[in-house]
Amino acid sequence: MMRGLLIWGLALAALIAADRAHAQAPLQITPPAARPPSTIPAKKPAAAKPAPKPVANKSAQRPVAAKPAHKPVVAKSAAPGSVEPKAAAPLPSSAFAPERTPAVPFTPSEKSPPQTTQQAALQSPPPPGGQADVAFGAFQRGHYLEAFKEASRRAGEGDAVAMTLLGELYANGYGVPKDEKKALAWFSLAADRGDRQAIFALAMFRFAGRGAAQDQAEAAALLEKAAKLGHVAAKYNLALLYLDGRQVRQDAAHAAELMRSAADAGSPEAQYALATLYKEGTGVPKDPAAAAKLLAAAARSGNDAAQVEYAIALFNGTGVTKDENGAAALFRKIAAHGNAIAQNRLARILATGRGMPADPVAAVKWHTIAKAGGASDVWLENYMQTIKEADRTAGENAARLWLAHAQPRE
């Protein structure tokens, strides 16, 4: 035991000594535009094989390829680090893929695979003794050098939370040169001391093979540990593994329990995923009302897929009181933010005059914009041939103007 403590102490001293050297030189501290996601990465593809393309997704965040029928699955993210599904026939998603064109604006909501989490590994720790965490506060404000200095001091005193913060700084190159090996070392030290955020971050590193060789089995075990300690993102990601049957025995009921726990804690991703489980009756009984309630909660938190699905539920009256006007207003809001599916639905509404007055020029505009975003629609293409040429031309010109000034979404 004494030997183990001595080795740990020497390793910690070496890390602190190296870190203090960085603190001596002034660095330009600039907060990033957005925090990078920490998601479960897929296994690295073989050198000769390109990664499989997602079915259609923003992300993904986002977002996504689909899974076997009758089971919502892990959506593949366009960003590095999503849970990659096994090869399977694509599952249609009203949120991310074109659907069969009906004669009326909408058909009942289709299956939508849950998206991978965008929640960062580092969350605000509980304040010690009722006082705010100085290092974490500096980190949140983008004052990374200040956070680094304070965390280095506390890490030297054995503070696991500070060790986790140092790992986060090194993992992303915030205020210090990016160094995944150092990040892994700090996360490991903090995880050994029981810090649940470090355990989760370490799991993400093991999934991605960052700082050391990839180890999916250890990563899954670490997720289990972090989830048992109450880490919300760990519960969500672990639920995805149980749905997919990767590194754990496939268990939809247990996945639903984990999703419910994360959803109750306020995770929009978990709320959306659990809504999907209720819609399909996977791991839980089918319950359109419960699904709609969860979609509404996730939509209020800004989850794009949930906003689209909830608007569709409102329009169709699926699990919630039918409200075409409310759905149309929500589609308009989401469409303005650049969501191609919402733009497509808004175009149908404007073409048929359901939920808001018919407007052929605006219908052509939003259909053209949606088509540019990947949401094609044969019904609307046919509709365009039935209206006046002047209206069609005006709508196409309006779409070109909108696309020319649209800001790329982060």
Secondary structure, DSSP 4 states (H G I P E B T S, - for coil): -HHHHHHHHHHHHHHHHHHHHHHHS-------SSPPP--PPPPPPPTTSPPPPPSS-SBTTB-----STTS--PPPPSSS--PPPPS-PPPP-TTTS-----SSS--S----PPPPP---S--PPPPGGG---HHHHHHHTT-HHHHHHHHHHHHTTT-HHHHHHHHHHHHHTSSS---HHHHHHHHHHHHHTT-HHHHHHHHHHHHHT-SS---HHHHHHHHHHHHHTT-HHHHHHHHHHHHHTSSS---HHHHHHHHHHHHHTT-HHHHHHHHHHHHHTSSS---HHHHHHHHHHHHHTT-HHHHHHHHHHHHHTSSS---HHHHHHHHHHHHHTT-HHHHHHHHHHHHHTSSS---HHHHHHHHHHHHHTT---HHHHHHHTTS-HHHHHHHHHHHHHHHHHPPPP-
